[in-house]
Amino acid sequence: MKKIKVIQFGLGPIGIEALKLAADQSWLEITGGVDIDPAKIGRTLAEITGVAALSVAKVYPSLEALFTAVGRPDVVLHTAGSSAASSFTQLKPALDLGISVASTCEELIFPALKTPDMAAEYDQLCRRSGARIAGTGVNPGFVMDVLPICLTGVSRDVTSIYVERVVNASTRRQPLQAKIGSGQNPDAFRAKFAAGKAGHAGFQQSVALLADAMGWKLDEIRETCEPVVATSRVVTKFFDVAPGQSLGIHQKCYGLCGGETKIKLDLQMYLEAPLPHDAIVVKGRPDLNLVLNGGVAGDDATVAALINIVPRLLAAAPGVRLMTELPLPSWRNPRPAQR
């Protein structure tokens, strides 16, 4: 079986873990990485990841430099931002050449929500070149959108969808703990959220994807976020939070239709959050109630989602694709037995 050639764009914590998992897949071949960090450019991916098998693949400063040095891959694994507009611009050199992209960019879960003109422009570009681009991940990309959509596959009628996610952020990577405001002044965090510089990205896109799948035309998407304030000292590997400082977020997003709340997403993500879980309640015929005790571990599962989407992405028609337009996501045996 011919291997799928991939490269990694973005060598932060998620990108490095994506490379480690990709290196364990017998059906993938890693040919290089891209990052703007001068300390990483020119080094081998083995040095970056600790995976000896990646000793030949190197880090390049741009997609163009990588393509010139090692040729075109089949897929770019992209873990370098939350903005759909910025991601489209970063990835244009690949899409122009017909190279497909699997991305963890949160806004790419439903790019037409915030950047409709750009999404349409890049959809046409991909159709011309033969490329595909799609956003994936755990949240957004699975727990609060794709999984409840899958549950409705046995529904005769759906009147509303509620999803609750409680995450103990103490177990997560430093950039995420910082993004949810750990150790910050609560008022300062509120100001950052209002300016779009803090909180969980992609919430509104999850609501939009759910509504699109259900065929609901929403009048409004409403989002709120409040800091969860520490009542006692909390210490993690990355932060020492004093009483009165922020531990994280309680963020909500609503999809309204005709004045009625059809979709409600409730995310509690803070340090030492008790009883982490994911819960989905679908009201309709039949009523459905699913609880994942412990929840889905975001960092580890996001990397898995990125790798698992690759063969499904390549099987899809060219264009800007949604998770709901791809075959059902699933794990794939990394080393299948030879026939």
ZIQUISUL-V480349 format. One line per field, one symbol per residue. psi: psi as a letter, one per 40 degrees, with the letter a starting at -180 (. if undefined). A space follows every 50 residues. Layout:
BEGIN
psi = ???
END
This chain:
BEGIN
psi = hhihhiihhhfaddddddddddeeheeihheiihiehdedheiiddddde hdefddhihieidddddddeahidhhhhffiehdddddddedddddeehi hhiehdeedgdeddgddddddddddddddeiihiiiadgiecdecddddd deeehdihdihhhhhhhgedeiiddddddeeheihdddddddddefeiah iedddddddddddefhhidihhhihiihhheihhhaddihhiheiheaih hihihhhfehhdhhhhhhhihfhifiihhhhhhahihhhhhghdihhddd ddddddddedddddeiiiahiideeiihiiihhdgiih.
END
